[in-house]
Amino acid sequence: MAARVALLAAWAVLLSACAVTREARFGQLGGDEPLLTLVVTTDRSLVERECAAVPSAWPRYGCMLSRPAVARDGARVRAVKVVRYADRLPSELTFEIDAHELCHAVAALQPIDDPCHVGNEGLLRSITGR
């Protein structure tokens, strides 16, 4: 019995140490490129790798990266990628809402038609299964 408890405890430690990541892409631009990519992860090494281009003298817990892109109508825009560490991931629904609303914020700061409902009709996939 004690051996089973020890084995179960070992498995629990191993499983709890597994890093998990959620990634969402919203706002279809030209060439099927997203206006916004949001990455939330419990994997600090992933944050370090994804954020390596952002100078920092301290451990990285997140970053924002942007690059030039072209909107569907040919307008020049900045596509944004936000990467952040989380001690535990938000639910799928909460994560999807965060990414969707962040997409609207990125779009609102640029002179473009908001593309955040392109491909999803404004529906939450975590609820509708689409």
CYANA upper distance limits for C-alpha pairs under 8 A (distance plus 0.5 A):
  1 MET  CA      5 VAL  CA      6.89
  2 ALA  CA      6 ALA  CA      6.65
  3 ALA  CA      7 LEU  CA      6.58
  4 ARG  CA      8 LEU  CA      6.57
  5 VAL  CA      9 ALA  CA      6.56
  6 ALA  CA     10 ALA  CA      6.64
  7 LEU  CA     11 TRP  CA      6.78
  8 LEU  CA     12 ALA  CA      6.65
  9 ALA  CA     13 VAL  CA      6.78
 10 ALA  CA     14 LEU  CA      6.76
 11 TRP  CA     15 LEU  CA      6.51
 12 ALA  CA     16 SER  CA      6.47
 13 VAL  CA     17 ALA  CA      6.71
 14 LEU  CA     18 CYS  CA      7.23
 19 ALA  CA     41 THR  CA      7.67
 19 ALA  CA     42 THR  CA      5.65
 19 ALA  CA     43 ASP  CA      5.47
 20 VAL  CA     41 THR  CA      6.26
 20 VAL  CA     42 THR  CA      6.08
 20 VAL  CA     43 ASP  CA      7.15
 20 VAL  CA     89 LEU  CA      8.21
 21 THR  CA     39 VAL  CA      7.51
 21 THR  CA     40 VAL  CA      6.25
 21 THR  CA     41 THR  CA      4.65
 21 THR  CA     42 THR  CA      6.96
 21 THR  CA     43 ASP  CA      7.82
 21 THR  CA     89 LEU  CA      8.14
 22 ARG  CA     39 VAL  CA      6.28
 22 ARG  CA     40 VAL  CA      5.85
 22 ARG  CA     41 THR  CA      6.79
 22 ARG  CA     89 LEU  CA      8.21
 22 ARG  CA     95 PHE  CA      8.39
 23 GLU  CA     37 THR  CA      7.56
 23 GLU  CA     38 LEU  CA      6.09
 23 GLU  CA     39 VAL  CA      4.98
 23 GLU  CA     40 VAL  CA      7.04
 24 ALA  CA     37 THR  CA      6.15
 24 ALA  CA     38 LEU  CA      5.77
 24 ALA  CA     39 VAL  CA      7.19
 24 ALA  CA     96 GLU  CA      7.65
 24 ALA  CA     99 ALA  CA      7.05
 25 ARG  CA     34 PRO  CA      6.17
 25 ARG  CA     35 LEU  CA      8.09
 25 ARG  CA     36 LEU  CA      6.21
 25 ARG  CA     37 THR  CA      4.98
 25 ARG  CA     38 LEU  CA      7.06
 25 ARG  CA     99 ALA  CA      8.21
 26 PHE  CA     34 PRO  CA      5.98
 26 PHE  CA     35 LEU  CA      6.65
 26 PHE  CA     36 LEU  CA      5.82
 26 PHE  CA     37 THR  CA      7.06
 26 PHE  CA     99 ALA  CA      7.73
 26 PHE  CA    100 HIS  CA      7.04
 26 PHE  CA    103 CYS  CA      6.72
 26 PHE  CA    115 PRO  CA      8.46
 26 PHE  CA    116 CYS  CA      6.16
 26 PHE  CA    117 HIS  CA      8.36
 27 GLY  CA     34 PRO  CA      5.65
 27 GLY  CA     35 LEU  CA      5.28
 27 GLY  CA     36 LEU  CA      6.83
 27 GLY  CA    103 CYS  CA      7.05
 27 GLY  CA    114 ASP  CA      7.99
 27 GLY  CA    115 PRO  CA      5.00
 27 GLY  CA    116 CYS  CA      4.40
 27 GLY  CA    117 HIS  CA      7.15
 27 GLY  CA    118 VAL  CA      6.75
 28 GLN  CA     32 ASP  CA      6.20
 28 GLN  CA     33 GLU  CA      6.26
 28 GLN  CA     34 PRO  CA      5.18
 28 GLN  CA     35 LEU  CA      6.68
 28 GLN  CA     72 ARG  CA      8.37
 28 GLN  CA    115 PRO  CA      6.44
 28 GLN  CA    116 CYS  CA      7.46
 28 GLN  CA    118 VAL  CA      6.52
 28 GLN  CA    119 GLY  CA      7.85
 29 LEU  CA     33 GLU  CA      5.62
 29 LEU  CA     34 PRO  CA      6.12
 29 LEU  CA     35 LEU  CA      6.66
 29 LEU  CA     69 ALA  CA      8.26
 29 LEU  CA     70 VAL  CA      6.98
 29 LEU  CA     71 ALA  CA      5.11
 29 LEU  CA     72 ARG  CA      5.65
 29 LEU  CA    115 PRO  CA      7.62
 30 GLY  CA     69 ALA  CA      8.48
 30 GLY  CA     70 VAL  CA      6.27
 30 GLY  CA     71 ALA  CA      5.60
 30 GLY  CA     72 ARG  CA      4.80
 30 GLY  CA     73 ASP  CA      8.21
 30 GLY  CA     74 GLY  CA      8.06
 31 GLY  CA     72 ARG  CA      8.43
 34 PRO  CA     79 ALA  CA      7.35
 35 LEU  CA     78 ARG  CA      7.86
 35 LEU  CA     79 ALA  CA      5.04
 35 LEU  CA     80 VAL  CA      6.63
 35 LEU  CA    103 CYS  CA      7.47
 35 LEU  CA    106 VAL  CA      8.20
 35 LEU  CA    107 ALA  CA      8.12
 35 LEU  CA    115 PRO  CA      8.26
 35 LEU  CA    116 CYS  CA      8.44
 36 LEU  CA     79 ALA  CA      6.48
 36 LEU  CA     80 VAL  CA      5.45
 36 LEU  CA     81 LYS  CA      6.22
 36 LEU  CA     82 VAL  CA      8.27
 36 LEU  CA     99 ALA  CA      8.31
 36 LEU  CA    102 LEU  CA      8.21
 36 LEU  CA    103 CYS  CA      6.08
 36 LEU  CA    106 VAL  CA      7.92
 37 THR  CA     80 VAL  CA      6.89
 37 THR  CA     81 LYS  CA      5.10
 37 THR  CA     82 VAL  CA      6.80
 37 THR  CA     99 ALA  CA      8.27
 38 LEU  CA     81 LYS  CA      6.37
 38 LEU  CA     82 VAL  CA      5.44
 38 LEU  CA     83 VAL  CA      6.56
 38 LEU  CA     99 ALA  CA      6.63
 39 VAL  CA     81 LYS  CA      8.21
 39 VAL  CA     82 VAL  CA      6.68
 39 VAL  CA     83 VAL  CA      5.18
 39 VAL  CA     84 ARG  CA      6.85
 40 VAL  CA     83 VAL  CA      6.50
 40 VAL  CA     84 ARG  CA      5.59
 40 VAL  CA     85 TYR  CA      6.34
 40 VAL  CA     86 ALA  CA      6.98
 40 VAL  CA     89 LEU  CA      7.53
 41 THR  CA     46 LEU  CA      8.08
 41 THR  CA     47 VAL  CA      8.03
 41 THR  CA     83 VAL  CA      8.46
 41 THR  CA     84 ARG  CA      7.00
 41 THR  CA     85 TYR  CA      5.63
 41 THR  CA     86 ALA  CA      6.27
 41 THR  CA     88 ARG  CA      8.40
 41 THR  CA     89 LEU  CA      7.31
 42 THR  CA     85 TYR  CA      6.20
 42 THR  CA     86 ALA  CA      5.74
 42 THR  CA     87 ASP  CA      6.20
 42 THR  CA     88 ARG  CA      6.72
 42 THR  CA     89 LEU  CA      7.50
 43 ASP  CA     47 VAL  CA      7.23
 43 ASP  CA     85 TYR  CA      7.49
 44 ARG  CA     48 GLU  CA      6.79
 44 ARG  CA     60 ARG  CA      8.47
 44 ARG  CA     61 TYR  CA      7.65
 44 ARG  CA     85 TYR  CA      6.89
 45 SER  CA     49 ARG  CA      6.70
 46 LEU  CA     50 GLU  CA      6.50
 47 VAL  CA     51 CYS  CA      6.32
 47 VAL  CA     60 ARG  CA      7.24
 47 VAL  CA     61 TYR  CA      6.99
 47 VAL  CA     62 GLY  CA      6.79
 47 VAL  CA     83 VAL  CA      7.04
 47 VAL  CA     84 ARG  CA      7.00
 47 VAL  CA     85 TYR  CA      7.02
 48 GLU  CA     52 ALA  CA      6.25
 48 GLU  CA     59 PRO  CA      8.21
 48 GLU  CA     60 ARG  CA      6.44
 48 GLU  CA     61 TYR  CA      8.23
 50 GLU  CA     83 VAL  CA      7.69
 51 CYS  CA     60 ARG  CA      7.78
 51 CYS  CA     62 GLY  CA      7.52
 51 CYS  CA     63 CYS  CA      6.38
 51 CYS  CA     64 MET  CA      8.40
 51 CYS  CA     65 LEU  CA      8.32
 51 CYS  CA     83 VAL  CA      7.90
 54 VAL  CA     63 CYS  CA      7.71
 54 VAL  CA     65 LEU  CA      8.40
 56 SER  CA     60 ARG  CA      7.60
 61 TYR  CA     84 ARG  CA      6.30
 61 TYR  CA     85 TYR  CA      5.68
 62 GLY  CA     82 VAL  CA      7.93
 62 GLY  CA     83 VAL  CA      5.72
 62 GLY  CA     84 ARG  CA      4.40
 62 GLY  CA     85 TYR  CA      6.41
 63 CYS  CA     82 VAL  CA      6.41
 63 CYS  CA     83 VAL  CA      5.91
 63 CYS  CA     84 ARG  CA      6.93
 64 MET  CA     80 VAL  CA      7.44
 64 MET  CA     81 LYS  CA      6.21
 64 MET  CA     82 VAL  CA      5.03
 64 MET  CA     83 VAL  CA      6.93
 65 LEU  CA     80 VAL  CA      6.27
 65 LEU  CA     81 LYS  CA      5.58
 65 LEU  CA     82 VAL  CA      6.91
 66 SER  CA     78 ARG  CA      6.49
 66 SER  CA     79 ALA  CA      5.94
 66 SER  CA     80 VAL  CA      4.89
 66 SER  CA     81 LYS  CA      6.63
 67 ARG  CA     78 ARG  CA      5.89
 67 ARG  CA     79 ALA  CA      5.92
 67 ARG  CA     80 VAL  CA      7.23
 68 PRO  CA     76 ARG  CA      7.56
 68 PRO  CA     77 VAL  CA      6.44
 68 PRO  CA     78 ARG  CA      5.21
 68 PRO  CA     79 ALA  CA      6.73
 69 ALA  CA     76 ARG  CA      6.49
 69 ALA  CA     77 VAL  CA      5.74
 69 ALA  CA     78 ARG  CA      6.09
 69 ALA  CA     79 ALA  CA      6.38
 70 VAL  CA     74 GLY  CA      6.07
 70 VAL  CA     75 ALA  CA      6.12
 70 VAL  CA     76 ARG  CA      5.25
 70 VAL  CA     77 VAL  CA      6.22
 71 ALA  CA     75 ALA  CA      5.63
 71 ALA  CA     76 ARG  CA      6.76
 71 ALA  CA     77 VAL  CA      6.94
 71 ALA  CA    112 ILE  CA      8.01
 75 ALA  CA    112 ILE  CA      7.55
 77 VAL  CA    110 GLN  CA      7.33
 77 VAL  CA    111 PRO  CA      8.47
 77 VAL  CA    112 ILE  CA      8.21
 80 VAL  CA    106 VAL  CA      8.07
 90 PRO  CA     94 THR  CA      6.44
 90 PRO  CA     95 PHE  CA      6.22
 91 SER  CA     95 PHE  CA      6.53
 92 GLU  CA     96 GLU  CA      6.56
 92 GLU  CA    126 SER  CA      6.74
 93 LEU  CA     97 ILE  CA      6.72
 93 LEU  CA    124 LEU  CA      8.14
 93 LEU  CA    126 SER  CA      6.14
 93 LEU  CA    127 ILE  CA      7.82
 94 THR  CA     98 ASP  CA      6.65
 95 PHE  CA     99 ALA  CA      6.69
 96 GLU  CA    100 HIS  CA      6.53
 96 GLU  CA    124 LEU  CA      7.57
 96 GLU  CA    125 ARG  CA      8.43
 96 GLU  CA    126 SER  CA      7.82
 97 ILE  CA    101 GLU  CA      6.60
 97 ILE  CA    124 LEU  CA      8.13
 98 ASP  CA    102 LEU  CA      6.52
 99 ALA  CA    103 CYS  CA      6.63
100 HIS  CA    104 HIS  CA      7.12
100 HIS  CA    116 CYS  CA      7.40
101 GLU  CA    105 ALA  CA      6.92
102 LEU  CA    106 VAL  CA      6.77
103 CYS  CA    107 ALA  CA      6.65
103 CYS  CA    116 CYS  CA      6.50
104 HIS  CA    108 ALA  CA      6.49
104 HIS  CA    114 ASP  CA      7.28
104 HIS  CA    116 CYS  CA      6.73
105 ALA  CA    109 LEU  CA      7.04
106 VAL  CA    110 GLN  CA      7.53
107 ALA  CA    111 PRO  CA      8.30
107 ALA  CA    112 ILE  CA      7.23
107 ALA  CA    113 ASP  CA      8.00
107 ALA  CA    114 ASP  CA      5.92
107 ALA  CA    115 PRO  CA      7.88
107 ALA  CA    116 CYS  CA      8.27
108 ALA  CA    112 ILE  CA      8.24
108 ALA  CA    114 ASP  CA      7.53
116 CYS  CA    122 GLY  CA      8.11
117 HIS  CA    121 GLU  CA      5.42
117 HIS  CA    122 GLY  CA      5.26
118 VAL  CA    122 GLY  CA      8.34
120 ASN  CA    124 LEU  CA      8.04
120 ASN  CA    125 ARG  CA      8.25
120 ASN  CA    130 ARG  CA      8.39
123 LEU  CA    128 THR  CA      7.63
124 LEU  CA    128 THR  CA      6.61
124 LEU  CA    129 GLY  CA      8.46
124 LEU  CA    130 ARG  CA      8.36
125 ARG  CA    129 GLY  CA      5.39
125 ARG  CA    130 ARG  CA      5.41
126 SER  CA    130 ARG  CA      8.25
